[in-house]
Amino acid sequence: MFEKIHSRLDSNKFITVEGGCDFLVDEVDGFMVQGWTTDHQVPAFSAVYSGQVQLFGTQTGTSHYGDQQFYGKLAQGFNFGIQTGRVSLWLAYNLANANADRLMAADYVKSLGKMRNRLKDFMSFGEMRRPLDVVGSIPTLSYSVNDAGTSTPVMLPAIQTSTWQQKDSVVVVFANSRIQSPAGTAGGVIPFSFQFVGTDYGLGGNLTVQIITPTTDSTVLTVGNTFSRNVDLPNLGLVAYLIKGHPAVNIDEAELPTLNIYPNPTHTSFSIDCQEEGPIKVSIYNNLGQLVLEKVTTNKVVNVANIPGGIYTVSIWLNEVQHISKLIKQ
């Protein structure tokens, strides 16, 4: 039955199910959850066993609007990939009569929804990766969660974060769940820093970075293979960093023919020892698999004066055949 349903679905649609349906793990694309009630939890079931992370259904009732539990659970669930669901109709239809606390709650729910929609290619169809380390004096938020009449104490960092990858693009998300004070006004920021290393995600060469909020995008920045950032995130603020690169090259030298290059070692340039005429594409990679130089030569000479000293892998395309050589730059 599920195979027939899948065969008739559009590529942008998927099947979800509620509850512990382990026997359906190969048939469904997502799981509906009620949310998490204690700290130190991760969405291991869906993240590990399903082909893509899809979590739905955090309850956002009216009884806790304005308290830390409401914002803490929403920020945690958002970073687990949950789509905020079953929002109280009171929130939708009574904003005109709402007090400052409830207006602030409505704004936060809308911000989470807008951000998740902007990141749907990652949070719906990408792969959840290990979160980055958040460096700084991050406040710990304490509150109680009531589940089936039982009150459970929860302690979570105010900054909740997640990392998602879709092919050669990665998005890093941060949500500040600390309540604004006084209600409805800006109540400070939480400073922290993080570092992103492209090769940890199979990305080589220079990276491009774009800062995303629920409503805006920044200009695109070009950085090296490592991106570090100091962030001052306002209370109840959301920000994401969209990082793109190209796949780092992992050349299996044992399977490719070699070609002589000289002089080697060299200080400034090397020549390619071959009889063929015409343009030759040359790509040079460092020991991390990052592309440091690429050019097409017609005289069989490659200038490497501007790259640092070290040992490099040289890829040479000749008559549609790739040749590999080692280069020592002094």
C-alpha beads as a LAMMPS data file, in Angstrom:
LAMMPS data file: protein, C-alpha beads

330 atoms
329 bonds

1 atom types
1 bond types

-500.0 500.0 xlo xhi
-500.0 500.0 ylo yhi
-500.0 500.0 zlo zhi

Masses

1 110.0

Atoms # bond

1 1 1 0.000 0.000 0.000
2 1 1 2.730 2.460 0.973
3 1 1 4.667 1.679 -2.207
4 1 1 1.590 2.525 -4.284
5 1 1 1.042 5.756 -2.353
6 1 1 4.680 6.776 -2.802
7 1 1 4.543 6.062 -6.530
8 1 1 1.658 8.524 -6.926
9 1 1 3.053 11.332 -4.767
10 1 1 4.638 14.445 -6.188
11 1 1 8.363 14.690 -5.467
12 1 1 7.786 17.545 -2.998
13 1 1 5.301 15.589 -0.856
14 1 1 5.875 12.955 1.798
15 1 1 4.115 10.598 4.220
16 1 1 4.147 11.066 7.985
17 1 1 2.861 8.975 10.874
18 1 1 2.257 9.509 14.592
19 1 1 3.608 7.360 17.387
20 1 1 6.226 4.638 17.726
21 1 1 5.732 2.967 14.367
22 1 1 9.061 1.184 14.070
23 1 1 7.689 -1.347 11.599
24 1 1 6.924 1.507 9.171
25 1 1 10.372 3.086 9.325
26 1 1 11.186 2.139 5.722
27 1 1 7.814 3.284 4.413
28 1 1 7.281 6.770 5.860
29 1 1 9.210 10.006 5.524
30 1 1 8.503 11.593 8.890
31 1 1 7.111 11.201 12.373
32 1 1 4.702 13.282 14.411
33 1 1 5.845 14.013 17.946
34 1 1 4.403 15.737 20.987
35 1 1 7.681 17.428 21.869
36 1 1 10.438 16.863 24.396
37 1 1 9.884 17.192 28.120
38 1 1 13.375 16.826 29.595
39 1 1 16.834 18.152 28.839
40 1 1 19.703 16.249 27.149
41 1 1 17.408 14.871 24.460
42 1 1 18.022 14.599 20.725
43 1 1 15.712 13.417 17.906
44 1 1 17.655 10.181 17.489
45 1 1 14.829 8.037 16.096
46 1 1 13.994 10.146 13.064
47 1 1 17.509 11.470 12.547
48 1 1 19.066 8.007 12.559
49 1 1 16.473 5.755 10.981
50 1 1 14.539 7.806 8.452
51 1 1 15.895 8.907 5.116
52 1 1 15.204 12.514 6.007
53 1 1 14.356 14.366 9.194
54 1 1 10.674 15.254 9.435
55 1 1 9.123 16.023 12.814
56 1 1 5.730 17.603 13.360
57 1 1 3.310 18.660 16.014
58 1 1 4.677 20.629 18.964
59 1 1 1.703 21.706 21.052
60 1 1 1.540 25.487 21.480
61 1 1 -1.446 25.922 23.770
62 1 1 -2.491 29.073 25.619
63 1 1 -1.705 28.142 29.213
64 1 1 2.003 28.938 29.076
65 1 1 2.171 31.982 26.796
66 1 1 4.618 34.450 28.259
67 1 1 6.633 32.015 30.384
68 1 1 10.032 30.496 29.701
69 1 1 8.653 27.009 29.049
70 1 1 6.794 28.213 25.961
71 1 1 9.854 29.759 24.307
72 1 1 12.306 27.108 25.478
73 1 1 10.294 24.232 24.043
74 1 1 9.638 26.040 20.772
75 1 1 13.319 26.914 20.229
76 1 1 14.413 23.374 21.068
77 1 1 11.814 21.792 18.811
78 1 1 12.603 24.204 15.980
79 1 1 16.267 23.175 16.030
80 1 1 15.226 19.518 16.049
81 1 1 13.436 20.213 12.760
82 1 1 9.907 20.175 14.169
83 1 1 7.237 22.097 12.328
84 1 1 5.320 24.135 14.889
85 1 1 1.842 22.654 14.826
86 1 1 -1.600 22.855 16.402
87 1 1 -1.302 26.502 17.329
88 1 1 -4.210 27.590 19.505
89 1 1 -7.035 29.328 17.666
90 1 1 -6.964 31.904 20.452
91 1 1 -3.589 33.015 19.157
92 1 1 -4.902 33.335 15.613
93 1 1 -8.222 35.083 16.239
94 1 1 -7.750 37.213 19.356
95 1 1 -4.597 39.197 18.678
96 1 1 -6.572 42.443 18.664
97 1 1 -7.414 41.846 22.334
98 1 1 -4.119 40.244 23.335
99 1 1 -1.820 41.605 26.008
100 1 1 1.890 42.237 25.436
101 1 1 2.933 38.727 26.504
102 1 1 0.637 37.038 24.022
103 1 1 1.549 39.404 21.202
104 1 1 5.196 38.579 21.859
105 1 1 4.358 34.852 21.781
106 1 1 2.525 35.255 18.472
107 1 1 5.485 37.106 16.957
108 1 1 7.856 34.331 18.031
109 1 1 5.681 31.591 16.529
110 1 1 5.456 33.536 13.262
111 1 1 9.221 34.098 13.210
112 1 1 9.892 30.380 13.664
113 1 1 7.438 29.530 10.896
114 1 1 8.949 32.049 8.482
115 1 1 12.493 30.896 9.204
116 1 1 11.632 27.233 8.806
117 1 1 9.930 27.959 5.495
118 1 1 13.040 29.783 4.288
119 1 1 15.198 26.822 5.323
120 1 1 12.830 24.060 4.194
121 1 1 15.319 22.660 1.665
122 1 1 17.568 21.877 4.629
123 1 1 15.173 21.159 7.506
124 1 1 12.749 19.125 5.387
125 1 1 14.952 17.530 2.760
126 1 1 18.500 17.867 4.079
127 1 1 20.589 15.929 6.571
128 1 1 20.866 16.887 10.224
129 1 1 24.547 17.172 11.172
130 1 1 26.322 17.473 14.507
131 1 1 25.700 20.971 15.961
132 1 1 28.615 23.392 16.084
133 1 1 30.188 24.284 19.416
134 1 1 28.809 27.563 20.776
135 1 1 31.550 29.449 22.627
136 1 1 30.618 31.998 25.278
137 1 1 28.891 32.475 28.620
138 1 1 25.509 31.132 27.553
139 1 1 22.817 31.477 30.244
140 1 1 21.041 28.322 31.370
141 1 1 17.252 28.545 31.404
142 1 1 15.301 26.628 34.040
143 1 1 11.616 25.806 33.882
144 1 1 9.193 22.943 34.437
145 1 1 7.303 21.001 31.795
146 1 1 3.987 19.370 32.670
147 1 1 3.326 16.086 30.900
148 1 1 0.279 13.980 31.794
149 1 1 0.066 15.648 35.188
150 1 1 3.755 15.187 36.010
151 1 1 5.992 18.233 36.383
152 1 1 9.525 17.682 35.050
153 1 1 12.343 20.206 35.650
154 1 1 14.247 21.236 32.522
155 1 1 17.547 23.091 32.180
156 1 1 18.630 24.128 28.681
157 1 1 21.061 26.702 27.261
158 1 1 19.367 29.886 26.098
159 1 1 21.001 29.519 22.662
160 1 1 19.665 26.481 20.809
161 1 1 21.506 25.539 17.608
162 1 1 21.431 23.018 14.777
163 1 1 23.358 22.299 11.569
164 1 1 21.843 20.948 8.348
165 1 1 23.433 19.943 5.045
166 1 1 22.042 19.659 1.526
167 1 1 24.738 18.510 -0.925
168 1 1 27.394 21.261 -1.085
169 1 1 25.467 23.726 1.110
170 1 1 25.242 23.866 4.905
171 1 1 23.015 26.014 7.084
172 1 1 23.845 26.755 10.731
173 1 1 20.874 27.947 12.811
174 1 1 20.783 29.753 16.164
175 1 1 17.689 30.564 18.251
176 1 1 17.744 32.674 21.415
177 1 1 14.877 31.471 23.620
178 1 1 15.416 33.853 26.532
179 1 1 12.309 35.950 27.213
180 1 1 12.423 39.629 26.407
181 1 1 12.020 41.895 29.394
182 1 1 9.907 43.896 29.832
183 1 1 7.324 42.109 27.724
184 1 1 7.154 43.276 24.144
185 1 1 10.417 45.235 24.179
186 1 1 14.014 44.416 23.381
187 1 1 15.650 43.080 26.523
188 1 1 19.296 42.591 25.727
189 1 1 21.472 40.235 23.713
190 1 1 23.510 37.076 24.301
191 1 1 27.039 37.224 22.819
192 1 1 28.734 34.049 21.564
193 1 1 31.025 32.842 18.794
194 1 1 31.354 29.801 16.545
195 1 1 33.694 28.394 13.910
196 1 1 32.785 26.464 10.756
197 1 1 35.423 24.376 8.934
198 1 1 34.434 23.472 5.387
199 1 1 36.439 20.258 5.176
200 1 1 34.462 18.855 8.136
201 1 1 31.491 18.810 5.743
202 1 1 33.331 17.698 2.609
203 1 1 33.607 21.242 1.240
204 1 1 36.836 22.465 -0.344
205 1 1 38.143 25.814 -1.555
206 1 1 36.730 29.194 -0.600
207 1 1 33.298 29.320 1.011
208 1 1 30.498 31.815 0.475
209 1 1 28.368 32.882 3.444
210 1 1 24.968 34.561 3.575
211 1 1 23.255 35.651 6.797
212 1 1 19.534 34.807 6.916
213 1 1 16.829 36.081 9.276
214 1 1 13.096 35.243 9.132
215 1 1 12.592 38.101 6.636
216 1 1 15.943 39.210 5.155
217 1 1 19.161 37.999 3.518
218 1 1 22.543 39.692 3.703
219 1 1 24.926 40.161 0.821
220 1 1 27.064 37.128 0.002
221 1 1 30.493 37.077 1.659
222 1 1 33.459 35.098 0.324
223 1 1 35.739 33.609 2.978
224 1 1 38.411 30.915 3.144
225 1 1 37.685 27.319 4.085
226 1 1 37.167 28.341 7.727
227 1 1 34.450 30.777 8.808
228 1 1 34.486 32.278 12.321
229 1 1 31.863 34.661 13.661
230 1 1 31.118 36.681 16.789
231 1 1 27.362 37.008 17.249
232 1 1 25.226 39.254 19.472
233 1 1 21.824 37.570 19.243
234 1 1 18.896 39.508 20.752
235 1 1 16.540 37.797 23.165
236 1 1 14.014 35.763 21.142
237 1 1 16.165 36.385 18.066
238 1 1 16.733 33.982 15.161
239 1 1 19.631 33.888 12.715
240 1 1 21.045 31.375 10.240
241 1 1 24.235 31.235 8.192
242 1 1 23.969 29.696 4.726
243 1 1 27.422 28.392 3.778
244 1 1 28.210 27.077 0.306
245 1 1 31.322 25.508 -1.173
246 1 1 32.292 22.848 -3.665
247 1 1 33.042 19.211 -2.869
248 1 1 36.580 18.716 -1.579
249 1 1 38.608 16.579 -3.967
250 1 1 39.734 13.171 -2.784
251 1 1 41.996 11.841 -5.523
252 1 1 42.819 8.141 -5.579
253 1 1 46.332 8.340 -6.982
254 1 1 46.693 4.573 -7.343
255 1 1 44.042 4.502 -10.084
256 1 1 45.330 7.420 -12.186
257 1 1 48.344 7.628 -14.526
258 1 1 51.221 9.927 -13.608
259 1 1 52.872 12.608 -15.712
260 1 1 56.341 14.064 -15.186
261 1 1 56.625 17.714 -14.135
262 1 1 59.914 19.595 -13.730
263 1 1 61.720 21.155 -11.983
264 1 1 60.388 19.484 -8.868
265 1 1 60.920 20.851 -6.214
266 1 1 60.389 24.342 -7.612
267 1 1 60.274 27.929 -6.386
268 1 1 58.315 29.670 -9.132
269 1 1 56.998 27.416 -11.916
270 1 1 57.056 23.945 -13.428
271 1 1 56.757 22.478 -16.924
272 1 1 54.713 19.486 -18.068
273 1 1 56.657 16.754 -19.865
274 1 1 54.416 15.634 -22.736
275 1 1 54.390 15.582 -26.544
276 1 1 50.774 16.614 -27.046
277 1 1 49.943 20.136 -28.197
278 1 1 46.997 22.311 -27.281
279 1 1 45.396 23.564 -24.050
280 1 1 46.023 21.572 -20.860
281 1 1 43.863 22.001 -17.738
282 1 1 45.863 21.971 -14.491
283 1 1 44.370 21.881 -10.970
284 1 1 46.504 21.996 -7.815
285 1 1 45.223 20.810 -4.404
286 1 1 46.722 21.084 -0.930
287 1 1 46.895 18.213 1.578
288 1 1 43.334 18.988 2.764
289 1 1 41.955 18.430 -0.722
290 1 1 41.309 22.152 -1.211
291 1 1 41.744 23.674 -4.652
292 1 1 44.483 26.344 -4.480
293 1 1 45.141 26.975 -8.186
294 1 1 43.423 26.128 -11.451
295 1 1 44.361 27.260 -14.948
296 1 1 44.545 26.222 -18.585
297 1 1 48.029 26.395 -20.089
298 1 1 48.932 26.331 -23.766
299 1 1 52.729 26.401 -23.325
300 1 1 52.952 23.560 -20.746
301 1 1 54.274 25.951 -18.062
302 1 1 52.445 26.624 -14.765
303 1 1 53.367 29.548 -12.490
304 1 1 53.129 28.627 -8.784
305 1 1 55.072 31.558 -7.338
306 1 1 52.059 32.821 -5.379
307 1 1 51.113 29.626 -3.524
308 1 1 52.694 28.806 -0.122
309 1 1 55.478 26.289 0.229
310 1 1 54.368 22.703 0.768
311 1 1 53.482 19.412 -0.896
312 1 1 50.649 19.511 -3.445
313 1 1 48.708 17.142 -5.683
314 1 1 48.645 18.246 -9.328
315 1 1 45.773 17.075 -11.539
316 1 1 46.495 17.383 -15.286
317 1 1 43.827 16.707 -17.906
318 1 1 45.314 15.657 -21.235
319 1 1 43.225 14.266 -24.121
320 1 1 40.321 13.667 -21.698
321 1 1 42.565 11.576 -19.417
322 1 1 43.425 12.714 -15.885
323 1 1 47.058 12.418 -14.781
324 1 1 48.313 12.889 -11.210
325 1 1 51.676 14.167 -9.991
326 1 1 53.131 15.318 -6.685
327 1 1 54.635 18.810 -6.501
328 1 1 56.981 20.185 -3.853
329 1 1 56.805 23.990 -3.715
330 1 1 59.768 25.567 -1.908

Bonds

1 1 1 2
2 1 2 3
3 1 3 4
4 1 4 5
5 1 5 6
6 1 6 7
7 1 7 8
8 1 8 9
9 1 9 10
10 1 10 11
11 1 11 12
12 1 12 13
13 1 13 14
14 1 14 15
15 1 15 16
16 1 16 17
17 1 17 18
18 1 18 19
19 1 19 20
20 1 20 21
21 1 21 22
22 1 22 23
23 1 23 24
24 1 24 25
25 1 25 26
26 1 26 27
27 1 27 28
28 1 28 29
29 1 29 30
30 1 30 31
31 1 31 32
32 1 32 33
33 1 33 34
34 1 34 35
35 1 35 36
36 1 36 37
37 1 37 38
38 1 38 39
39 1 39 40
40 1 40 41
41 1 41 42
42 1 42 43
43 1 43 44
44 1 44 45
45 1 45 46
46 1 46 47
47 1 47 48
48 1 48 49
49 1 49 50
50 1 50 51
51 1 51 52
52 1 52 53
53 1 53 54
54 1 54 55
55 1 55 56
56 1 56 57
57 1 57 58
58 1 58 59
59 1 59 60
60 1 60 61
61 1 61 62
62 1 62 63
63 1 63 64
64 1 64 65
65 1 65 66
66 1 66 67
67 1 67 68
68 1 68 69
69 1 69 70
70 1 70 71
71 1 71 72
72 1 72 73
73 1 73 74
74 1 74 75
75 1 75 76
76 1 76 77
77 1 77 78
78 1 78 79
79 1 79 80
80 1 80 81
81 1 81 82
82 1 82 83
83 1 83 84
84 1 84 85
85 1 85 86
86 1 86 87
87 1 87 88
88 1 88 89
89 1 89 90
90 1 90 91
91 1 91 92
92 1 92 93
93 1 93 94
94 1 94 95
95 1 95 96
96 1 96 97
97 1 97 98
98 1 98 99
99 1 99 100
100 1 100 101
101 1 101 102
102 1 102 103
103 1 103 104
104 1 104 105
105 1 105 106
106 1 106 107
107 1 107 108
108 1 108 109
109 1 109 110
110 1 110 111
111 1 111 112
112 1 112 113
113 1 113 114
114 1 114 115
115 1 115 116
116 1 116 117
117 1 117 118
118 1 118 119
119 1 119 120
120 1 120 121
121 1 121 122
122 1 122 123
123 1 123 124
124 1 124 125
125 1 125 126
126 1 126 127
127 1 127 128
128 1 128 129
129 1 129 130
130 1 130 131
131 1 131 132
132 1 132 133
133 1 133 134
134 1 134 135
135 1 135 136
136 1 136 137
137 1 137 138
138 1 138 139
139 1 139 140
140 1 140 141
141 1 141 142
142 1 142 143
143 1 143 144
144 1 144 145
145 1 145 146
146 1 146 147
147 1 147 148
148 1 148 149
149 1 149 150
150 1 150 151
151 1 151 152
152 1 152 153
153 1 153 154
154 1 154 155
155 1 155 156
156 1 156 157
157 1 157 158
158 1 158 159
159 1 159 160
160 1 160 161
161 1 161 162
162 1 162 163
163 1 163 164
164 1 164 165
165 1 165 166
166 1 166 167
167 1 167 168
168 1 168 169
169 1 169 170
170 1 170 171
171 1 171 172
172 1 172 173
173 1 173 174
174 1 174 175
175 1 175 176
176 1 176 177
177 1 177 178
178 1 178 179
179 1 179 180
180 1 180 181
181 1 181 182
182 1 182 183
183 1 183 184
184 1 184 185
185 1 185 186
186 1 186 187
187 1 187 188
188 1 188 189
189 1 189 190
190 1 190 191
191 1 191 192
192 1 192 193
193 1 193 194
194 1 194 195
195 1 195 196
196 1 196 197
197 1 197 198
198 1 198 199
199 1 199 200
200 1 200 201
201 1 201 202
202 1 202 203
203 1 203 204
204 1 204 205
205 1 205 206
206 1 206 207
207 1 207 208
208 1 208 209
209 1 209 210
210 1 210 211
211 1 211 212
212 1 212 213
213 1 213 214
214 1 214 215
215 1 215 216
216 1 216 217
217 1 217 218
218 1 218 219
219 1 219 220
220 1 220 221
221 1 221 222
222 1 222 223
223 1 223 224
224 1 224 225
225 1 225 226
226 1 226 227
227 1 227 228
228 1 228 229
229 1 229 230
230 1 230 231
231 1 231 232
232 1 232 233
233 1 233 234
234 1 234 235
235 1 235 236
236 1 236 237
237 1 237 238
238 1 238 239
239 1 239 240
240 1 240 241
241 1 241 242
242 1 242 243
243 1 243 244
244 1 244 245
245 1 245 246
246 1 246 247
247 1 247 248
248 1 248 249
249 1 249 250
250 1 250 251
251 1 251 252
252 1 252 253
253 1 253 254
254 1 254 255
255 1 255 256
256 1 256 257
257 1 257 258
258 1 258 259
259 1 259 260
260 1 260 261
261 1 261 262
262 1 262 263
263 1 263 264
264 1 264 265
265 1 265 266
266 1 266 267
267 1 267 268
268 1 268 269
269 1 269 270
270 1 270 271
271 1 271 272
272 1 272 273
273 1 273 274
274 1 274 275
275 1 275 276
276 1 276 277
277 1 277 278
278 1 278 279
279 1 279 280
280 1 280 281
281 1 281 282
282 1 282 283
283 1 283 284
284 1 284 285
285 1 285 286
286 1 286 287
287 1 287 288
288 1 288 289
289 1 289 290
290 1 290 291
291 1 291 292
292 1 292 293
293 1 293 294
294 1 294 295
295 1 295 296
296 1 296 297
297 1 297 298
298 1 298 299
299 1 299 300
300 1 300 301
301 1 301 302
302 1 302 303
303 1 303 304
304 1 304 305
305 1 305 306
306 1 306 307
307 1 307 308
308 1 308 309
309 1 309 310
310 1 310 311
311 1 311 312
312 1 312 313
313 1 313 314
314 1 314 315
315 1 315 316
316 1 316 317
317 1 317 318
318 1 318 319
319 1 319 320
320 1 320 321
321 1 321 322
322 1 322 323
323 1 323 324
324 1 324 325
325 1 325 326
326 1 326 327
327 1 327 328
328 1 328 329
329 1 329 330
